[in-house]
């Protein structure tokens, strides 16, 4: 029985994460041009959520720093 897979084997140079991820995204989009918008929208949501989480954590840490810096021992 034949096994047919549509896979992409990837090795990334982690010293160049942006360039490497961009190449992977481009390769995926090239293989699925009819799903380009869906793929990019999904990435947009995922990246936006990750950035929002980071921002919330930074704001929380800043608040803790501000609260503790005003205390007199």
BELDABEL-V111478 format. One line per field, one symbol per residue. phi: phi as a letter, one per 20 degrees, with the letter a starting at -180 (. if undefined). A space follows every 50 residues. Layout:
phi->???
This chain:
phi->.fddcdcceccdefecffffffffffffffecgfdgfffffffgffffff fffffffffffffffffefeede
